[in-house]
């Protein structure tokens, strides 16, 4: 367990660096070049993409905040990375939009790194909240006209577009799954028909048994001679009447089939035997089928091989060291006083702070669902990450503003550190992609639990906004 955590941690670090750099780059591309020409460098001066705003009220369009494109893209990508269970597909594949036998399906470390590291660091709740708070305080506007209404609209737009992007990603994953897995697509349609007939299909069973036991003959791809099927046929016949919805024996039947077909006859225990005797199931025939299948040439088992643990952690450590070394060298070497150099130096410096923020968010996520009693549904880990990151972010903005208003020149290490903590650490500690995923998960529940999505959204945004306003007011 400890070694596995180290492997995941290193991969999250690597992908959080990539995600934070892309987020900062997208913010520069879509808005900062318009506010400070020359900061991006590779866009012609007459062709800036003036789409977003950083919340300064002397410029229009602050509700389209600077990290909105990154939040949308990260939420879309997380939607694309959903598994078969989440998308209600015929079979549980780790990454639904890829072919079921693709080698990437077995790379669980990369799945976690992309979801938690890349998507989490690419999207930022703290910067979104901070820019709305800045708008409320009319920072940058000599007339001091607060834009509270625009800020509130900014919160609404931020939630809707991120959530919409996540749903769009899910739908895109389902479409690609059907295109790249035509057999599973036909099975998915057959499963829907079976469900209307009152027969749910256990998607956790191996492909051949899943289709044979539930009589999905039209989508069965493997063919086995009838003389080899007698034992499995016997099991199917003795269990057929217990496969219908709301049958009291169905949970026991699913448990027995999943465990025996996955781990073999050695897992059969007294409870399984008791259940089988009670409901008249021929457990011996299932045991015989598994033994015959393992010993014969008709082997339908498929697997996706993932890299060995030793190789995986070696690659992760190597990439982490290379990335961090390049970032440190970049911060040291890129030391000019022009807008272009300052921008990219701050970007590299911010990326150095990304891994600690992503790792803290990862550890906090383990507390989701651990509140006692009625509040067990609340994702306390994600809320804590987003809330604390929002406070840190607005505090760094306020401190940076105070330094700037003091009139005294400060070195890069003063204002650069404030911005790096705000953009790198707090930006990677908070997340919009997971926030959107959790909101959607609540919306999928039946009422009144579906209303958890609104409670969770309003509580997270409300607490972050109110407390950030208080912190900013005290410092500024």
N, C-alpha and C positions, 0 to 999 in steps of 0.2 A: 504493500500500500504506500509506504513512504517513498520507495523508488519510483512508483507510478506518478506520485505527486510531483516529484522532481522533474520527470520527463514532461508532464503537462505544463509545469511552470515555465520551463525554458522555451517551449514552443509558444506559449502565450506571450512571453517577453518579445520574441522575435516578431510575431505577427502584430503585436501592439505597436511596435516601432513603425512597421509598414503602414498600419491603419492611421496612426496619428500624423505621419508625414503626408499621407494622401488627404486627410481632413484639412490640414493646414494649407496644403497646396490648392485644394478646391476653394477654400475661403479666399485665398489670394487671387485666384483666377476669376472667380465670379463677382468679387466686390472690392477687394483692397486695392487693386490696380487702378480702379476708378477714383478712389479717395486719395491715393498717394501714387501718382504716375511714376513708373520706373522701378517699382518694387518687384514686379514679376520678371521683367527683363526680356522674355522671349515672346511677348505680345507687342505688336506694333502700337505705338502710342495713340494712333487714331482708331484702334479697334479694341478698346477695353470692354469686358463683359460686365457692364454695370447692372447687375441683377440683384445683389444682396447689399445689406447695410449692417454696420456693426452696432447700431443702436444710437449713434450720435444724432441728436434731433436737429442739428443744423443741416442735415441731409435728409432727403425724402426716402421713403421705402423701408423704414426700419423693421417693419413687421416681417419682411422677407430677410430674416437674420442671416448672418454670414455662414453659419454651418447648416442651413436648411438643405442645400443640395447634398451634403455629406450625410446628413441624417436620413434623407430619403433613399440614397443609394445603399447605405448600410442596412436599413430596414428591409429594403427589397432583397438584398443579398441573403440576409438571415431567413427571409421567407423562402427563398430558393433552396436553402440548406435544410429544410424540414425533412423528417423521415416519413416512412410509409404509414405508421400509426397516426401521426399528427395529421396527415392528409387523407386519412381514411381510405388508403389504397388496399388492394387485394392482399398484399404481402408487406411485411415490415422490412423495408430496405433502409439502410442508414442515410443515404442521400438519394432522395426520390427522383431527381431530375436526370440522373445518370443511368446507364444500363445496369441491370441488376447484378451482372457478373463483372462489372468494371473493377479493376484493382483498387481504385480509390475508395470503394465501398468498405474495404478492410482497414483503412488508415484512420482509426479512431482518434489518434492523437492530433492529426491534422484537422479533423472535424471540430474538435474542441478548440483548437487554436484559432481556426477561422471564425467560429461563432463567438467565442469569449474574447479572443485577442484582437483579431482584425475588425470584425463588425462592432465589437464593443468600443474599441478605441477610435474607429472611424466615425461613430456617432457620439454626440456629446449633449447631455442634458444640461450640464452646468453652464456652458457658454450660451446656450439658448436662453436659459433663465436669466443669466447675467445681463444679456443685451436688452431683455425686456425691462429689467430693473433700471438700467441706464436710461432707457427711454422715459421711464416714469420720473426720473430726476432731471430730465431735460439737459443732460450733460452735453456740452458743446454748443448750446444755443444761448446767445447773449440775451435774448428776450425771456429766457427761463419759462418757456411755455411747456408745461408737462404734457406728455402724450400717453396718458393712462389708457385711454380708449384704444389707441393703436397697439399698446403693449398687450392689452387683454386679447385683442384680435390676433396678435402674434402668437399667444399661447394656443388659441383655438386652431389657427392655421398649422402650427407646429405639430399638434397632436393628430389632426386629420390627415395631413400629408404623410407623416411617418407611418400611421396606421394603414392608410391606403396603400402606401408603397409595400408594406409588409404583406398585405392581402394580395396585391398584384404579384409579388414574388411567389407566394404560395400557389396561385393559379398558374403562373408560368411553369412552376415545377411540375404540377399535375399534367399540364399539356405536354411538356418534354418527356415526362415519364410514359405517357401513352404513345408518343411517337417512337421513342427509343426502346420501349418494351411492349411490342404489340401483343405478345402472348399474355402478359400480365394485364394489359388493357382489356382484352377479351374476358379474362377471368374476373376483372373488376366489375364488368357489366353483368356477368353471370352471377357473381356474388350478390349484386343488388337485386337480381330477380329472385334468388334463393331467399333473401331476407324478406321480400314481399310475401313469400310462401311460408314464412315463419321459421325458417331454418338459417340461423346465423352460421357463418363460416369462420373457423378458428384460423386466423392468418399466421399464427405462430408455428404451425406445423410445417414440416418439409413439403416441398412443392408437390411431389407425387402423391403422398398420403393426403395432403390437404384437398387435392382435386378428386382423388378416388373416393375417399370417405364421404365427401359431400356431394358426390355424383355430378361433378363438373366435367362431364365427359367431352364436351365440345372443345374445351381448352386444354385437355390433357395432351402433353407433348411426348412424354415417355411411353413406350409400349413394352409390355412384358408378357411373355407367354402365359396363357391361362393356368397351366399346371403349377406355376410358381405363385399364383395368387390366392390359393385356397385358404391359407391362414388369415390373410388380411381380409378376404371376403367374409370369412366367418366372424371376425371381429366387427366388421361393418354391419352384418346382419343382426348381431346381438345387441348392438348399440343404437341402431337406427331410430327407434321410437323415442330415444332420450335426447335427440339433437335439436329439438324444437325450442323456440323462445319460451322462457318462463318455466321450463321443466326443472324441477328441483335437483335432478341428477346432472344437469348440464355442466355446472362448475366442476364437479368431481371428474366428469368425463374429460373435460378439457385439460385439467391438471394431469391426469394419468397419461393421456396421449402426448402432451407436450414433454413431460419428463422422460417417459419411456422411449419415445422416438428420438429424443435429443441425446440422452445419456445412456440408453441401453437398458436391458433387463435388470442390471444390478441395482437400480434405484427402486425397484418394486419393494414396498414395505407392507406391513400388516394393515395399515389404513387403506391402501390401494386394494388389497385382497378383500377386505371387509366390504368396501364400496362395490366392488365387482360382484361379489356374492349376493349382496343385497339387491342389486338391480339386474342380475342375470347376465352380466357381461362375461364373455369368454376371454379372460385376461391371458390365459395360456396361449391362445392363438396369436395375440399381439406380440407376446414374448417370442413365439416361434417365428413370426414374420421378421422381427428385428434381427434375430440370429441368422435366419436364412439370407437376408439382404446383406448382412455384413460378410457372410462367408461366400457369397456367390458373385458372379460377374456383373449382374445388373445392379450397379451402384449409382443411385440418383443423387448422392450427396454432392453439393457444390459448396465451395468455400472461397473466400477472398483472403489471400495471405497478406498480412500486414508485416512491416519491417520488424526485425527482432528488436527486443528492448535495448540491447547494447548498441545496436546501430542507430536506433531512433534517438537516444540521448546523446550519442556522440555527434550526430548531425546537428541537433539542436544547440548543443554547447558551442560547436564550431561557428554556427551562424550567429549566435548571440555575441560571441567574442568579436567576430568580424564586424558586425553591425555597430557595436558599441565603440570599437576602435575607430571606425570610419567617422562616426558622429563626433567623437572627441577631437580627432584630427581636423575635421571640418570646422568645429567651433574655434579652434586655435588658429587655423590658417585663414579663414574668412573673417578678417578683422578690419575691413575698410569702413569709412565713415559715410559712404553714400547709401541711399535708401535701399538699393539692390543688395548690398553686402549685409546691412543691418537686418533686412528681412530674412535672408537665408541663414544668417548666423543664429537668429532667434528661432527659426524653424528647426535647425539642427539641435540647438540647445533644448528646445521643448521636447523633442523626441527622446532625449536622454531621460527625461522624467516620466515618460509614458509607461515603461514596464512596472515601476512600483505602483502606479495607479491601477493598472490592469490587474496586477496580482492581488491587490487589496480588494478590488471588486470581485474577483474570482473567489477569494476566501469568504467574503461577506455573503456571496450567493448561497453558501452552504446553510445559512440560517433561514432561507426562505421556507415558509411552512412550519416553522418551529415555535411560533407563538402559541401559548396555551389556550384552550377553550375555544370560544366563538371566533377568535382572531387567528385561528390556525391557517386560514386561507390567505392571509396578508403576506405579500413578498417582502418581509422586513429587511432582508439582505439587500435587495435592489433599491428599496426606498432609502436605506441608510447610506448606500453608496451615492445615489443621486443627490440626496439632501446635503450630506457633508461636502460633496464636491461643489455644490452650488454656493455654500458658505465660503469655502476656500477661494473659489473663483471670484466672487464679488469682493472679497477682502483684498485680493491681489489687485483688482482693478482700482479699488479705492486708494490703496497705498501708492500705486503707480501714478494715479491722478494727483495725489498730494505731493509726491516728489516733483511732478511736472509743474505744479503751480507754485512751488517754492522759489523758482527762479534760479536755483543753484544747479550748475551742471553736475550730472551724475554719470558714472562710467557705465559701460554696457553691462557689467556684472550686477549692477543695482536694478535697473529697470528690466534688463534681460532675464534676471532670475524671477522677478515678479511675473513676467509674461510667460516664462517657461513653466512655472508652477501652475499658473492659470490654464494655459493651453495644453501642456503636456501631462502634468500629474492629475489636475482636476478634470481635464477633458477626457482622460482615459479612465479615471475612476468612475465617472458617470457614464450612462449609456441611454440611448433612445431606442436602439434596436431591440434589446431585451425588454425594455419598458413597453414597447408596442406589442411584442410577442405575448407578454403577460396580460395586457389589456384585451387582446384578441382571445386569449384563452378563457378569460372570464366571460366574454361576450358569447362564447359557444355554449356556455352552461344554460340550463333551464332556469327560468325565473322562479324565485327571486334572486338566485345566486348570480344571474347574469348582470344584476345591478352592481355587483362588486366592481365591475370595470369602471363605472362612474365614480364610485366611492374612492377607489384607488387612484384614479386620475386626478380628481379634484383635491384629494388630500395631499398627494405628492406635489402637485403644482402649487396649491395654496400655501402649504407649509414652507416650501422652498422660496416662494415669492415673498411672503411676509417676513420671514427671518432674514432673507437677503436684503430687503429694504431696510430693516433695522440695523444690520451690520454696516451697510453702506452709509446710512445716515450718521452713525456714531463715528465713523472714520473720517468722512468728508466734512 
